C-alpha cells in the first residue's frame, strides 16, 4: 500500500522524505523492522520508541511515524502526528482493509468477568451458526487456532490483523475483551463497536504503570461507551452510572433480582458428578431457564450479559441454553472429566485474593472435602506466598503444596515461605515438590463428592524454572495419569 494512502486518516505533517512509496508492513518494535516497513514510535512507560529510530532505519524501514520534531541524516520519510498510538490504530485499520466493518463487533469491559462473558457469547452465537472469533486474556482464537498475546487487549496492529484473519476465515462476529489499559492507550481506537458490555467495576489496576487513581480507572472504562452503538450494562454494579454518564450509545440493562431489560431470578446450585454450576431463570426481554456449568452465582451476571447480547442476533432460546450449558473457559474453574465421582477443576488463582474467592465459592457447594493443590511464583513478593498458605489452610480440607513457576528461585525455598503462612492455621497439608506427582497424589486420594482444585497454572501450558519455560499442560498430565491407572 502506498504510504500516502496509509496515512490518509491521520492528522500529520511530513518532516522529511516522500510519501509516494510502497509500504509492506507496519511495526512498532524496532527489532522487527525490515525493508519497506513503516516504524511507529510509541511512547512507553519503561522506554520510548523514539529512541530506536536509528535501529529501525538501520534495518531498512522506509518511513517512521513520530510525535516529536525529529530529523534523520538518511532519506527515510518522517511523519509527525500528535499521538502515535492513535496513528498506529488508524493506519493498521487501513492497512488491513478496515475489517471491523465486515463483522459484528462486541467489546466486553469490566474488572472481572470479561473472559467468561466472551466465552459464553462465543458458545451461544456458534450454537446459532454464527462463526465467532475472540481476542482476550487467553489470546486470539479463530476457529481451532489459538494465537498467544502479551496483553488482554493487544496493540491495535495485532487487533486489526486478527480481525482481518477472522474475516478471511469466515467469521461473522468478533468478541474483544477491552481492558482499561487497552482503552487508555487507544488499542481499539477507530473501531465503532456494535455492542459494548459492562460487567462490573472494583478497585484494581491502580498504581505504578497502570492508573494514577480510581477516577482515571473509571474514566478509561467509560471510554468504551463513546465508541459503541449499544451498551449492555450491569445495573447492579454501583458504578454503572459513572461509567455510562457520558455515553453516546443506546443503553440496555441486566440485573439479578432487580428491574432491568433482562433480569435473573430463582437461582440454585447444580451439583452433578464431575462438575458443578448454577441454574437460573430470566424474565424481561427473554424468558428462559438456563444452566451454566461454571461454579458461582456471580457467573449469572456474565450469562445475563451474553443472553441480552444474543437478543440482537438470530439465535433461538435453545441456542442460548445449549451454548451456556457447554460454555467453559480454559483455566477458569475449568472442569476436567475424571472417573470416581469427584470433581476436578483447573484454575488460574495465583494470589491470595483469587484463591480465597474460588475456595469460598466452592465451599457453597458443600463438598465432602476440598483438596487444593498450589504453589507460588518465584521472584515475586514473599508476602503472596504467606497469604496463599494461610488462605488455603483456612478454607481447604487438605492443601497439597507444590512447585509453580519458580523462575530464578528454588522451589524448596518458595515452599518454605508457603508453609510459614499455612502453619498459622490448623489446616492439614502435604508437601510434594514435583507438580506432576502432586497432581497424581490428589487424584489418587480423591473420594466421591470431593472437589480437587489445581490452582495457579490455569490456561498456562508451561513451567518456568531457572528462566526456561518447559511445556507443562495440566490437562495432558491428567490424561497421562488416567491412561496409566
N, C-alpha and C positions, 0 to 999 in steps of 0.2 A: 504494500500500500504506500502511496506517496505520503511523505511527511506532511505536505500541505493539507491533504485530506484528513490525516490523523488528528491534526490539531485544530480542526475547524470549530470544535465546540468549546475550546478553552480560550479565556482571555489571556493574551500573551504578547510579548514583544520579541522580535528577533534581534539578539545581541550580536550575532555574527553568523556567517555561513548562509547556505541556501536551504530552502525548504522544498525545492523541487528535486528531492532524492527519494529513492525507494527504501522502505523500512521493512526488514524481515521479521523483527521481533521486538518486544518490549521487555526490559529488565529493570529491576530496582536494586539488585545485588550486583555490585561491580564485578564480582568474581565470575558472574555468568555472562558478562559482556562478550560479544562476538561481532565480527564484521557485519555491518548492515543493521545493527540494532540501535534503538534509542534507549539511553540510560536515564532513568528518572531519579533524581537525587532527593531522597526522603529524609527529613529531619527525624531523628530518633531520640529516645530517652537516653540511651547509652552512647550512641555515636551519630554522626551526621553524614548522610550520603554525599554532601558537597565536598567532603574531604577525600572522596575516592574518584573524582572526575578524571584525574590523570591515569588512574588504573584502568577505568573504563575506556578511555581514549586509547591507551596502550594496547588494549585487546581488540581494537578495531571498531568501537562504537562510532556510528555515523553522526549521532546527534545526542545532546543531553538536554534535559529539562530541569531548570533550577528555579529557586525563588530568591536568589541573591544576584547582585551585579558581579558577574564573573566573565572574564575573557580568557582565551586559551591560545597558546602560541601556535597550535596546529590550525588547520582549516575546518575543524569539527564545527558543526552547527550547534549554536547555543540559543536556547529559547527560555525566556524568563516569564514566569507566571506567579500569581500571588500565593498559591498553595499547591505544592507539587503532589500532595495526596489526592486532592480533588482532580488534578490533571491526570494522575495515573488512572483514577476511576473512569474518567471520561474517555481517554484515549484507548483504554483497554476495552471498553464497551464498543467503541467504533471499530477497533481492530478485529474484534470477533463478531462483528455484524449485528450488534445490539440484540443479543439472543434473548434477553428477558422479555422482549415484545412477542416472542413466539411461544411463551409459556405462561401458565397461570402461576404467579409468584406469591409465595406465602412466607412471611417473616415471623419468627417467634422470638420474643424477648421477655426477660424476667430474671430474677435472681436464681430461682430453682425451676425445674420442670421443663426446660427448653428441649432437652434431648428426648425425654419421654413423650412430650406432646408431638414433636416432629415425627417420632416413630409411629405413634398412633395415627396421625394424619396419613402417613405413607401407607400403612396397612389398610386403612379404610378406603382410600382412593384406589388402591390397586385391587382391592376386592371388587370395586366397581368398574374395573377395566381401564383405569386412568394411570398410565405409567408415570411414576413419580421419582425424581431424584432428590437427594438430600445433601446438605452441607452443614456440618456442625462438629461437635466435640469428637465424634467417632471418626471424622474425616469426610471425604466426599464419596457418596455412594450412588453409583449409576448402574442399574441392573444388578448383576452379581459382583461387580467390580468395586473395590474399596481403595481409595487413594488417601493416604495419611496426610494430615496437615499439622502445622505447628500451633495454630490457634483455633478456638471455637469458630470464630469468623475470620477466615483467611484474608490476605490482602486482596484488594479489588481485582488485580490481574488474575489471580487464581479463581476468584468467584466468576469472573466473566468467561474465563477459559472453561470452567466446569459447566456453566450454563450452555455454552456453545456445544460442548460434548453431549450434554443432555438432549439438546435439540437434535443433534446428529443421531443419537441413539433411538430417538422416537419418543422421548418423554413429553408429556403434556403439562406436567406441573413440576414445580421445584419448591422445596421447603428449605429455608435457610435459618439456622439459629443465629440471631443477631445479638451479639454481646454489647455491653455498654462501651467497651473499648472499640469494637467494630464501628459503632456509631460515632464515637468521639473522633476516630481517625479516618472517617469518610470511606470505609471499606465497601459500603453498599451505596455510596453516592451515585446518583443518576438512575438508580432502579426505582421505578414507580410501582411499588408493590401493589398487587391486587388486594392483599389482605395482610394486616399486621395483628399479631396476637400478643396480649399482655397476660403473663401468668401470675406473677407476684413480685414483691419488692421487699427486701430486707437489707440490713446494714452489711455490706460486703464490698470487697474490692476498693476499700478506702485506704489510701496510704501511698507510700513512695512508689512511683512508676505506674500508678493506676489512676485513682481520682483524688483530687485535693480534699474533698469533703463530701458529705452525703448529698448536699444540694446539687453539686455537679453531677453526681451519680444519677439522681432523679432526672436532671435536665437531659443528660445524654440518652436515657431510656425514652424520654418524651419525644426525641427527635424522630423516632420511627413513625409516629402518628402525624407527622408532617409530610411523610413521603409514602403514604399508602391510601388506597381508596376506601377501604372498610377496616375499621378497628374492632377487634373481638376482645372484650375486656372482662377480666375477673373483678366484679364489683364488690366482692367480699374482702378484697385487699384494701386496707385503709388509705393507701396512697394512689388509688386508681385515678382519682380526680386530678391530683397533681401531675400525674403522667399524661393525662389527656386534656389538661386545661387549655392548651394552645393548639390542639389538634385541628386539622382541616379535613378530616375524613368522616364518613358516616360511622356511628358507634352502635355496636350490638353488644349485648351483655350476657354473662352467665353467672350463676350463683349456686351455692349449696344451701338449701333450706332458706332461700331469700326470695326476692321478687326481681325477676330478670327475664330477658327474652328466652332463655333456656335455664331451667332450674332442676337440680338433682334432689331426690328425696328417698326415703325408705332404703337406706343402705344397710348392708350386712356383710360380714366377713365370710369368705369362702375358704374352706379347708378341705382339700382333696388330696389323695395320695400323690405325692411328688410335687405338688405346687399349692400355693395359697394366693388369695386375691380378694377382690371386693365385688359385690353385686349391688346395683342401684337402679332406680327408676328415674325417668326425666319427664317433665311436662313443660308446656310452652310451645315453642316453635316446632319441636319434635318430641313426640311421646314414645318412649320405648323402655325396655328393661335390658340392662347390659351387664356383662361380666367382664372384668379385667383381671388377668392372671398376673398381676403385679401387686405385691403387698402394700397396704397402707391406704387409709381412707383419703389421704391428701391427693392420691392419684385420680380421684374422681374429678378434681379440678382440671387436670390435664385432659381427661377424657371429655369433659364438657366442652373445652376449647376445640377439640378435634371434631366433636359432634356438630357444634354450631358452625364451624367452618365448612363441614361437609354438606350443610343445607344449601350451599351455593354451587354444589356440583350435582351431576346426575347420578347419584348413588341412592340405593334403596335402604330401608331400615335394616334389612338382612345384611347388606354390605357393611353397614356400620357395626352391627353387633358381632358379625363374624370377624371383622377387622380388629375390633377391640379385644375379642377373645384370643386372637392369635398374636396380638402385639407384644413384643418384648424388646428390651434394649440390651445390647451386649454389655455385660459388666455392670449393670444396674439392677441389683437383686434379681439376677438372671437365673432362672431355674435350669438345672441340668438333670435330665431324666436318668434315674438310677433305680435298681430294684431294691426291695426291702422295706417299703412303706415309710421311709423318711424323706424329708425334703432337703435337697442340696442346692445351695444358692451361691453364686459368684457376685461379689460386689466390689466397687472401687473404693469404698471407705478407707481412707488412708490417713485420717487425723481423728482426734477425739470427738470433735463435733459430729462428723459424719458417722462415725462408729456408734456413738450414743443414739443418734437419730434412727439408724437402721435397727439397732438392737431393741430400742423402745418400741418400734413398730412391730417387730417380730414377736415381742412379748405379748402383744394384744391377741395373738392367735393361740395363746395358751398351749404351747407345745409341751411335750414330755420333758425335753431338755433343749437348750440352745448350746451348741458346741461351736465356738468361734475360733477359727484359725487366723492368725495375723502376725505380721512383723512390722518393721518401721524402716523408713528410708534413711540411708546414710547421708552424711554431710547436710543434715537438716537440724533445726533446733532440738536439743535433747529433751526439752520440755514436752514436745509432742509424744515422745516415747513414754515418759512417765504417765502422761494423761491418758494415752491409749490403754496402757496396762491397767490403770485404775478404773477406767470405764468398763473394760471387758470383765475385770474382776467383779465388779458390782452387778453387771447385767447378764453375764453368761453363766451357765451352769458348769461349763468347763471351757477354759481357754487353752488353746494349743499354740504355743509361741514358736515362731519360726523365722526364717530369713525373708527379707523383701529386697528391694534394690539397695544393696549395701554400699554401692558406689565405691568410694575410696576408704571406707571404714571396714573393720572386721565385723562379720555378722554376730560373733560372740559378744563383742562389747555393746552392740546395739541391743541384743537380747538382755544383757545385764541391766541396761537402763530401763527396759520394759519391766523387768522384774521388780525394780525399785517401786514402780507405780502399783503393780498388781499386789505386791506384798503389803500395801496399805489397806487391802481388803481381805476378806475371808474367802475369796474366790478360789476354787480349785484350778490347777493348771498343770500342763505338761510342757516340757521344752524338747522340741525336735528340730534341730537347726536346719536340716535339709528339707526344703519346701515340698518336694515330691513325696518324701517319706511322711511328712506331716499330713498331706492330703490322704495318703493311703491309710494312715492311722485313724483319721477322722471317719473315713468310710467304713473301716473295719469295726469300729466301736459303736457306730450309729444304730439306733434301735427304732422300731416303729413309732411314728409321731414325733421323732426328734427333728430339729432343724439344724443343719450343718451350714454355717456361714464361712465361706472362704473370702476373707476380706483383704483389700489392699491392691490387688492386681487389676481386677475388673476387666476392662477391654484390652489391657496391655498384653502383648504376646512376646514379652522378653523379660529376662532377668539381668540386671546390671550389676556386675562385680568387677572391681578394680578398673572401672571406667570402660569396660567392654560389655556390650549388650549381647546376651546369648538367647537364642529362641527358647521361649517357655510359654506355652499356652495351656492354661489350666484345664480347658475342655479336652485337649489332646491327652493330657496327663490322666484325667479321669477315665477317658476311653481306654487308654492303655491299661490302667489298673483293673477295669472291669473285664477286659479281654483275657487277663491272666488270673482272674479269680475263679 
